Structures are given as C-alpha cells and as structure tokens.
C-alpha cells in the first residue's frame, strides 16, 4: 500500500463527497455509538467499530454518525453498541461481534427491523415485538 | 484475555481525553528491540493521593463509569509491562497534566502483540472528546509518520460520519503500511 499524502487524502475526499451526497439516503441522521471502555476494548470493540465501518461502506452509507463512548455499564455483554435511528426505539445491543455489526446495519439501519436477540437495554415488552419493532 | 499494544494505547489515551485535556500527544517509538510509548496530556492531573491509587483496579474516579467502581486500564497495562520485564511510570501534577510512559522488550515472550495499530490510532483521532491530539510514530532509522487531529479534521471536514471515518482509516493504514514497507526494504 502506497503511503497516502494529506493532499491525496483531500483529493480523495473531494472526489467521493459529491457522489456520497447524491446517493446517501439510507442511514441519514442515524447514530451508532460504540462502548469503548476497558471492558469493551478487551471484548473486541475495536473490531466491532471496524466491522460497522466496513458494512456501512459496503452499503454505500456514508452519513451515519459512528462515535465512541466510555463504558455503558453492561460489561457482561460487551461489546455494546447504542443505535439511534429516527422513528425507531433507541436500543443498546450487546455481544456485538463483527457478524452482528453487519446484521445491525442490514436489519436495523436499512430494513428498519430490530435485531431482537442482541438487545440488552432493559428489553421492555414495548420495544421487542414479534415483527421486530417495525 | 490477551490485550494488544493497540488495546492498551486506546485505553490510556482515552483516559487523557476524559481528563479534560485540550492537548494530548502520543509517541510510539518502536526500535529494533524496545517499544517505548508515552502519552502526555494537559488535563486536570492527579494529586498524590489519587496517584497512589491508579494501579488499584478497584479504584476509579467518582462517576466515571456507569454502574461500576473499577478502573482497570492502568492496572492491566502495568501488569502486562511487568510480565514483559518492561518499565512503567505515571507522573502527574494537579492542574497541569499527566504523563504515562511505558516500554517493553519486543522479543520478550510475554510482550503484548502490536495488534491493529492503524485501527486504534484512527479510532483515537476520531474520538469525540479529543481536541488537539497528535501522534508521533517512529520505527527506527528515521522511518516515521505523524497524525494531527486538527489537520485531519480540516482535510476531511468532520470525523464522525462513516464516510469520513472510512477515509481516515485508509489514510492511517497507508501510513502504517508505509512504515513497514520501508522497514522491509
């Protein structure tokens, strides 16, 4: 891999930006927050973040906000990820490995269905429905 | 559990961000034999009483973690460094900042593996609490690169959407790969 310069990075950004703005409908205003406390890092939160970015890139979604936070207090189910999508319940997913991260992008962000078997944010009956909260 | 150097760096640099530091500098100096890492911040620092407890895994700053009262980052790092016959130090002055420095012999059987440094560094550069964050990465004989969050922010426009984070990831990976390509020449 050739070492990229800052000017090359700027050019790359300018080149893709226009295209991204045109096609970016999915994922707009959505937020993915990954718990990166010591517990999250030890459980593989870095790889989870990497998997989210890869999945979003594969689906040409570039405007979803992907940020990191400290420990969410659910150390026993790390890596934990909070997903905020407009018009859907906000949930914290637990045990989010790379495969689950991809599933969350495809199900929660794109198909607008909750990935119910990974919800750990006090899963109240009102947010877990048989139809996946659709 | 086998944490890598990348994991330890993620942990201790985030401590600096969370200390309210406006400036954090991470130096990773990878020599033929030794790896020396230093994190210098201008955060709120620690008094002598707190400093004495930083290696106590059952001590954490009040309110830092939701629902638990442990602070594992520095204790894990110090144990790993000790196992690899390395050196570890924390110096801090209240109101001025903290410096964490550690080193270990890369060839020691218990040394942590490097892990994915490019991923860790790009994640830290994009950290929402980071302000002025600079990384100096060297790998001996003049092979080096630097990352400056403010410069990258100016080039990419923002560091929070998947589009810009993917570009940042590519950029840092290319710097890291360039370091090793040069190393192999």
Interface residues (C-beta under 8 A of the other chain):
Chain A: X1 X2 X3 X4 X6 X9 X10 X12 X13 X16 X17 X20 X24 X27 X36 X37 X38 X39 X41 X42 X46 X47 X49 X50 X52 X53 X56 X57 X61 X62 X63 X64 X65 X66 X67 X68 X70 X71 X72 X73 X75
Chain B: X1 X3 X6 X7 X10 X11 X14 X18 X64 X65 X66 X67 X68 X72 X73 X76 X115 X116 X119 X120 X123 X126 X127 X128 X145 X151 X152 X155 X156 X157 X160 X161 X162 X163 X164 X165 X166 X167 X169 X170 X171 X173 X174 X175 X177 X178 X181
